[in-house]
Amino acid sequence: MAKSEVEIQSEIIESIATSDITIDTAQGPIPDLFIRPQAGQLALASSEAESLRTLFTLNFPEAATEDEIKNALANYGSSPGDGESAQHIQYFMRFTRPSSDVVIPAGSLVANADGSLTYRVVNSGTLSAGSADSYFNSSRNSYEMGLLVRATGIGLEYNLPAGRITSISTPILGIDATENRSKSSGGLDVESVTNQSERLKNSLKGIDLGAPGGISSRILNTFPEIVTDVAVVQPFEKEFTRQVLGPSLDVYVIGSEITLATQSINAVNGQTVIVLENQPVISISSVTVNNLVLSSGYDFVQDTTFEFGYSLRSQDQVVFSVPLVAGDVVVITYEYNSILSKVNTEVLDSGNDFLFNTDILVRYPFIVPPVISGIVQSLASFSTSEVEDNVNNFISSVFTFTTFTEIVFPEVFRQRLISEVSGVQNFKMTEFRRSTGSLSTIEPITFSRSEISTYDADLIDIRISK
């Protein structure tokens, strides 16, 4: 503990008194020229020594300044996270058949209901009047087009649920309405100094790319805004499921960066399968054959196998129900998780850095949503719909993993729902289990080191009663 100037003055006075009690330490030249000046300098030295002691014990938040943490991170090839902008596919609709092409310009703005959060169209799109039928959505009774939009700012507040972005801030001629049918995701706040210091501590725990700890540390430091956790699975572990011949590792990365890609091919006669170039694929935005946009006649088949599923070597593909003819020009626009290829290229794509030329496969974790049902007794002062929204938002937050979690206990979840969710008086649980591999109706939900959970509304059945 650093000593104050007053404490040091007292110690100097006591030391002088033990040597010569006749020396006046209260007034005169001794206190003016020696005691007080020396105490001030020694107090500064004591403070600096304490700071160094704290730094060497890795207690950075207690001793290091923001600039010192930033400079220390730079020594490990990292920097503070600048935050990320959320993005999603936004649908633009008109409710009458277009008589002329409708152009949605790049840079057009859409927003939530009060206009506080805005999103910008990344690439322009044209709803062609000549092939209007291919844009018709019978379930919405509208002619529509989905385009990638990105938030105009950074932060978690831009990760809005489906159906919240419905306002057109920039008028678009020929468009009547807009909506997001999936959650806007990827928005992250600027990294706090506390998180920076925690990463710095973890950086010192292992930077050797020949060791699992070093691989995890390097990935987290390279992509602090996007990657929230990493699990390195080795061949002797039960989660390692692919067949290998030499040293190998599976690197599971929690983090998504949705990127829109377009792939064009000239079909061969009888072709029914097109494997997409960028893996793993999240969804198909559009399929065009000879300039005709297809609304049916194909399926998106995702590779979910334990061998290469959700990895850079996945075989996600589009399968056509009717064979293509030689010369057919097929254009597929799709979304994929580009953070995996970035991890592979920027962190892992240098075999000489790894022990024994290890075969490393970057993967997104396998997803295991929970099955939850029961009856929630609400407080009289809350409406049923309000409590239902609060409960669903709580379940979504609990089971949207940002870190690898081993187990979630049903009673702990039940007590948290009662105590943390507004409007809930009691909760009678009738089902709480994994969506796959469960043994009973209510049981602790366990996850392997290659699994995470996510919210699936179709598997949640919570009834609200007064």
C-alpha positions in Angstrom: 0.0 0.0 0.0 1.4 3.4 -1.0 2.1 5.8 1.9 0.8 9.3 2.0 2.9 12.5 2.4 1.6 12.9 6.0 2.5 9.3 6.9 6.0 9.8 5.6 6.4 13.1 7.5 5.5 11.3 10.7 8.0 8.5 10.1 10.8 11.0 9.3 10.0 12.9 12.5 10.0 9.7 14.6 13.4 8.7 13.0 15.0 12.1 13.9 13.7 11.9 17.4 15.3 8.5 18.0 18.7 10.1 17.0 18.5 13.5 18.7 15.5 14.7 20.7 16.9 18.2 20.8 16.3 18.8 17.1 13.2 21.0 16.5 11.1 19.1 13.9 8.0 21.3 14.4 9.3 24.6 13.0 12.5 26.1 11.6 14.8 24.9 8.8 14.6 21.2 9.5 10.8 20.8 8.6 11.0 23.6 5.9 14.1 22.4 4.1 14.2 18.7 4.8 11.1 17.0 6.3 8.3 18.4 4.1 10.2 18.4 0.7 11.5 14.9 1.3 8.1 13.6 2.3 6.5 14.9 -0.9 9.1 13.2 -3.1 9.0 9.9 -1.2 5.2 9.9 -1.4 5.4 10.1 -5.2 8.0 7.3 -5.3 5.8 5.2 -3.0 2.8 5.7 -5.3 4.8 4.7 -8.4 6.2 1.6 -6.6 2.7 0.6 -5.6 1.5 1.0 -9.2 4.3 -1.2 -10.5 3.5 -3.8 -7.8 -0.1 -3.8 -8.9 0.7 -4.0 -12.6 3.0 -7.0 -12.0 0.1 -8.8 -10.2 -2.0 -8.2 -13.4 -4.5 -6.0 -11.6 -4.6 -3.6 -14.5 -7.9 -1.8 -13.7 -6.5 -0.7 -10.3 -3.2 0.7 -11.6 -3.1 1.2 -15.4 -4.4 4.3 -17.2 -6.5 3.9 -20.4 -3.5 4.8 -22.6 -1.2 2.3 -20.7 -3.8 -0.5 -21.4 -4.1 0.6 -25.0 -0.3 0.6 -25.5 0.1 -2.8 -23.7 -2.6 -4.3 -26.0 -0.6 -3.1 -29.0 2.3 -5.1 -27.8 0.2 -8.2 -28.5 -1.0 -7.1 -31.9 -4.4 -5.9 -30.6 -6.3 -2.7 -30.1 -9.5 -1.5 -28.3 -12.7 -2.7 -29.9 -14.3 0.2 -31.9 -17.8 -1.4 -31.8 -19.8 -2.8 -34.7 -22.8 -1.8 -36.7 -25.8 -4.2 -36.8 -27.1 -5.5 -40.1 -29.9 -7.6 -41.5 -32.1 -8.2 -44.6 -34.8 -5.5 -44.9 -37.9 -6.2 -47.1 -39.3 -3.4 -49.3 -42.9 -3.9 -50.4 -45.6 -2.5 -52.7 -49.2 -3.8 -52.7 -50.1 -3.2 -56.3 -48.4 -4.7 -59.4 -45.6 -2.3 -60.6 -46.1 -0.9 -64.1 -42.5 0.3 -64.2 -39.2 -0.8 -62.6 -39.0 0.2 -58.9 -35.5 1.2 -57.8 -34.4 1.0 -54.2 -31.2 3.2 -54.1 -28.2 2.4 -52.1 -28.0 4.8 -49.1 -31.8 4.8 -48.6 -32.7 4.9 -44.9 -35.2 2.9 -42.8 -35.8 3.2 -39.1 -37.7 1.9 -36.1 -41.1 3.4 -35.3 -39.9 6.6 -33.5 -37.0 7.1 -35.9 -34.3 6.9 -33.2 -32.4 4.0 -34.8 -31.7 4.2 -38.6 -30.3 1.7 -41.1 -28.8 2.3 -44.5 -29.3 0.2 -47.7 -25.9 -1.2 -48.6 -26.4 -2.1 -52.3 -29.3 -0.9 -54.5 -31.9 -3.2 -55.9 -34.5 -3.1 -58.7 -37.9 -4.6 -58.6 -38.4 -5.4 -62.3 -41.9 -4.7 -63.7 -41.2 -7.2 -66.5 -40.9 -10.1 -64.1 -43.1 -8.8 -61.3 -44.7 -12.2 -60.6 -41.3 -13.5 -59.4 -41.3 -10.8 -56.7 -44.9 -11.6 -55.5 -45.2 -12.9 -51.9 -48.7 -14.5 -51.6 -48.5 -14.6 -47.8 -48.0 -10.9 -47.6 -50.0 -10.1 -50.8 -47.2 -7.9 -51.9 -44.4 -7.4 -54.4 -41.2 -7.3 -52.5 -37.4 -7.4 -52.4 -35.0 -8.1 -49.6 -31.8 -6.0 -49.4 -29.0 -5.9 -46.9 -29.1 -2.8 -44.6 -26.5 -1.7 -42.0 -27.0 0.5 -39.0 -25.9 4.1 -39.3 -24.4 3.9 -35.8 -22.7 1.3 -33.6 -23.9 -0.4 -30.4 -26.1 -3.1 -29.0 -29.2 -1.0 -29.1 -29.3 -1.5 -32.9 -29.9 -5.3 -32.5 -33.7 -4.9 -32.8 -36.0 -7.9 -33.0 -38.0 -8.8 -36.1 -40.8 -6.5 -37.0 -39.4 -3.4 -35.3 -37.9 -1.6 -38.3 -41.0 -0.5 -40.3 -40.4 3.2 -41.1 -39.0 4.5 -44.4 -36.9 7.6 -43.6 -35.9 8.2 -47.2 -39.0 8.2 -49.4 -38.7 5.6 -52.2 -40.9 6.0 -55.2 -43.0 2.9 -55.7 -42.5 1.4 -52.3 -45.4 1.3 -49.8 -44.0 -0.4 -46.8 -40.9 -2.0 -45.3 -40.1 -4.5 -42.5 -37.4 -6.6 -41.0 -38.4 -10.3 -40.8 -35.4 -11.3 -38.8 -33.5 -9.8 -35.9 -30.9 -7.2 -36.8 -27.6 -8.6 -35.4 -23.9 -7.8 -35.0 -24.2 -4.5 -33.3 -21.6 -4.1 -30.5 -20.7 -1.2 -28.2 -17.3 0.4 -28.1 -15.2 -1.8 -25.8 -14.9 -0.6 -22.3 -11.6 0.0 -20.5 -12.6 -2.8 -18.1 -13.0 -5.3 -20.9 -9.7 -4.1 -22.5 -7.9 -4.7 -19.2 -9.4 -8.2 -19.0 -8.3 -9.0 -22.5 -4.8 -7.8 -21.6 -4.7 -10.2 -18.6 -5.8 -13.1 -20.8 -3.2 -12.2 -23.5 -0.5 -12.8 -20.9 -1.9 -16.3 -20.2 -0.8 -17.7 -23.6 0.2 -16.4 -26.9 1.8 -19.5 -28.4 -0.1 -20.6 -31.5 1.0 -24.1 -30.9 -1.1 -24.3 -27.8 -5.0 -24.1 -27.5 -4.8 -21.2 -25.0 -2.6 -19.2 -27.4 -5.0 -19.8 -30.3 -8.0 -18.7 -28.3 -6.2 -15.6 -27.0 -5.0 -14.6 -30.5 -8.5 -14.9 -32.0 -10.2 -13.0 -29.2 -7.6 -10.2 -29.4 -7.8 -10.0 -33.2 -11.6 -9.7 -33.3 -12.7 -8.3 -29.9 -15.8 -6.6 -31.3 -17.2 -9.7 -33.0 -15.8 -12.9 -31.4 -17.1 -13.3 -27.9 -15.7 -16.8 -27.0 -13.6 -19.6 -28.5 -13.4 -23.3 -27.8 -10.4 -25.4 -29.0 -11.3 -29.1 -29.3 -8.6 -31.6 -29.5 -8.8 -35.1 -31.1 -8.8 -36.9 -27.7 -12.0 -35.1 -26.6 -15.5 -36.5 -27.2 -16.6 -33.4 -29.1 -14.0 -34.0 -31.8 -16.0 -36.0 -34.4 -14.3 -35.7 -37.8 -11.9 -38.3 -39.3 -8.3 -37.1 -39.4 -4.9 -38.6 -40.2 -2.5 -36.2 -38.4 -2.4 -33.5 -35.7 -5.7 -31.6 -35.8 -7.8 -29.1 -33.9 -11.4 -27.9 -34.3 -11.7 -24.2 -33.3 -15.3 -23.2 -32.5 -16.0 -19.5 -32.7 -19.0 -17.7 -31.2 -19.4 -14.6 -33.4 -21.2 -13.7 -36.6 -20.5 -11.2 -39.3 -23.2 -11.5 -41.9 -22.0 -10.9 -45.4 -24.0 -10.9 -48.7 -22.4 -12.8 -51.6 -23.4 -13.5 -55.2 -22.4 -16.6 -57.1 -23.0 -17.1 -60.8 -22.6 -20.3 -62.8 -23.4 -21.7 -66.2 -25.2 -25.0 -65.6 -24.4 -28.3 -67.2 -27.2 -30.5 -68.5 -29.0 -32.3 -65.7 -27.4 -30.4 -62.9 -29.5 -30.2 -59.7 -27.0 -29.2 -57.0 -24.9 -26.1 -56.6 -22.5 -26.0 -53.7 -22.0 -22.4 -52.5 -18.5 -20.9 -52.5 -18.5 -19.1 -49.2 -19.2 -21.3 -46.1 -21.0 -21.6 -43.8 -24.2 -20.2 -45.4 -26.9 -18.6 -43.2 -29.7 -18.1 -45.7 -30.6 -17.7 -49.4 -31.8 -14.3 -50.5 -32.6 -15.0 -54.1 -32.1 -17.5 -56.9 -32.3 -16.4 -60.6 -32.3 -18.6 -63.6 -31.9 -16.9 -67.0 -32.9 -13.6 -65.4 -36.1 -15.1 -63.9 -36.3 -14.8 -60.1 -37.5 -18.1 -58.6 -40.0 -18.1 -55.8 -40.0 -21.9 -55.6 -38.4 -25.0 -57.3 -35.3 -25.1 -55.1 -34.3 -25.9 -51.5 -31.5 -24.6 -49.4 -29.8 -27.7 -47.8 -27.5 -26.9 -44.9 -24.6 -29.2 -44.0 -25.3 -30.1 -40.3 -23.1 -33.2 -40.2 -20.6 -33.6 -37.4 -17.8 -34.0 -40.0 -17.8 -30.5 -41.5 -21.1 -28.9 -40.6 -21.1 -25.2 -39.8 -17.4 -24.9 -40.8 -15.3 -23.4 -43.6 -15.5 -26.9 -45.3 -19.3 -27.2 -45.1 -21.2 -28.3 -48.1 -24.2 -25.9 -47.9 -25.9 -26.1 -51.2 -28.9 -25.2 -53.3 -30.8 -28.2 -54.7 -33.2 -27.7 -57.6 -36.3 -29.9 -57.9 -36.1 -29.8 -61.8 -32.7 -30.5 -63.4 -31.1 -27.5 -65.1 -30.4 -27.4 -68.8 -27.0 -26.9 -70.3 -26.2 -23.2 -70.6 -28.7 -22.0 -68.0 -27.3 -19.0 -66.2 -27.9 -19.3 -62.5 -27.3 -16.4 -60.1 -27.6 -17.1 -56.3 -27.5 -14.3 -53.7 -27.0 -15.5 -50.2 -25.8 -14.6 -46.7 -22.8 -16.3 -45.0 -20.9 -15.9 -41.8 -17.7 -14.3 -43.0 -16.0 -14.1 -39.5 -14.9 -17.7 -39.8 -12.9 -17.1 -43.0 -11.4 -13.9 -41.4 -10.3 -15.9 -38.4 -8.7 -18.5 -40.7 -7.0 -16.0 -42.9 -5.8 -13.4 -40.4 -5.0 -15.7 -37.4 -4.6 -19.3 -38.4 -3.5 -19.4 -42.1 0.2 -19.8 -41.6 1.2 -23.4 -41.0 4.8 -22.7 -40.0 3.5 -21.0 -36.9 1.8 -24.1 -35.6 3.3 -27.2 -34.1 3.6 -30.2 -36.4 1.6 -28.4 -39.2 -1.6 -28.9 -37.3 -4.8 -29.2 -39.4 -7.1 -26.5 -37.9 -10.8 -26.3 -38.9 -12.7 -23.2 -38.0 -16.3 -23.8 -37.1 -19.4 -22.2 -35.8 -20.9 -24.1 -32.8 -23.7 -26.6 -33.2 -27.0 -25.0 -32.1 -29.2 -26.6 -29.5 -32.3 -24.5 -28.6 -34.2 -25.3 -25.4 -37.7 -26.7 -25.1 -39.6 -24.8 -22.4 -43.3 -24.8 -21.5 -45.3 -23.8 -18.5 -47.8 -21.4 -17.0 -46.9 -18.0 -15.8 -49.1 -16.3 -13.2 -49.0 -12.6 -13.9 -49.5 -9.6 -11.6 -52.9 -7.9 -11.9 -51.3 -4.6 -12.8 -49.7 -6.0 -16.0 -51.5 -6.9 -19.2 -51.2 -10.5 -20.5 -49.4 -9.4 -23.7 -46.9 -7.3 -21.8 -46.0 -10.1 -19.5 -45.7 -12.5 -22.5 -43.3 -10.1 -24.2 -41.2 -9.8 -21.0 -41.0 -13.5 -20.5 -40.0 -14.2 -24.2 -37.4 -11.5 -24.1 -36.0 -13.0 -20.9 -35.8 -16.5 -22.3 -34.1 -15.1 -25.5 -31.5 -13.3 -23.4 -30.7 -16.4 -21.3 -30.5 -18.8 -24.2 -28.7 -16.6 -26.7 -25.2 -17.7 -25.7 -22.2 -15.3 -26.1 -19.9 -17.6 -24.2 -19.7 -21.4 -24.0 -21.9 -22.6 -21.1 -21.8 -26.1 -19.6 -25.2 -26.4 -17.9 -28.4 -24.5 -17.1 -30.5 -25.8 -14.2 -34.3 -25.7 -14.4 -34.9 -24.5 -10.8 -32.3 -21.7 -11.2 -34.0 -20.6 -14.4 -37.4 -20.7 -12.8 -36.4 -18.6 -9.9 -34.7 -16.1 -12.1 -37.8 -15.7 -14.3 -39.9 -15.1 -11.2 -37.5 -12.6 -9.6 -36.1 -10.8 -12.7 -39.1 -10.5 -15.1 -41.5 -7.6 -14.7 -45.1 -8.7 -14.1 -44.4 -12.3 -13.1 -45.8 -13.6 -9.8 -45.2 -17.3 -10.2 -44.1 -19.9 -12.8 -45.2 -23.5 -13.0 -42.8 -25.3 -15.2 -44.0 -28.3 -17.2 -41.1 -28.8 -19.6 -37.5 -27.8 -19.6 -35.0 -29.8 -21.7 -32.8 -29.9 -24.8 -34.4 -30.0 -28.2 -32.3 -33.1 -28.9 -30.9 -35.8 -26.7 -33.0 -35.2 -23.7 -34.0 -38.0 -21.3 -36.9 -36.5 -19.4 -39.4 -33.7 -19.5 -37.6 -31.5 -16.9 -33.9 -31.9 -16.5 -30.7 -29.7 -16.4 -29.8 -28.7 -19.9 -26.1 -29.6 -20.6 -24.0 -28.4 -23.5 -20.8 -29.8 -24.9 -17.8 -27.7 -25.7 -19.0 -27.5 -29.4 -22.5 -26.4 -28.6 -24.4 -23.2 -27.9 -28.0 -22.4 -27.4 -30.3 -19.9 -29.2 -33.9 -18.8 -28.8 -36.4 -20.7 -31.0 -40.0 -19.4 -30.5 -41.5 -22.6 -32.0 -40.1 -24.5 -29.0 -41.4 -22.2 -26.3 -44.9 -22.6 -25.0 -45.5 -20.3 -22.1 -49.1 -19.5 -21.2 -50.0 -16.4 -19.2 -52.7 -16.5 -16.6 -54.1 -13.9 -14.1 
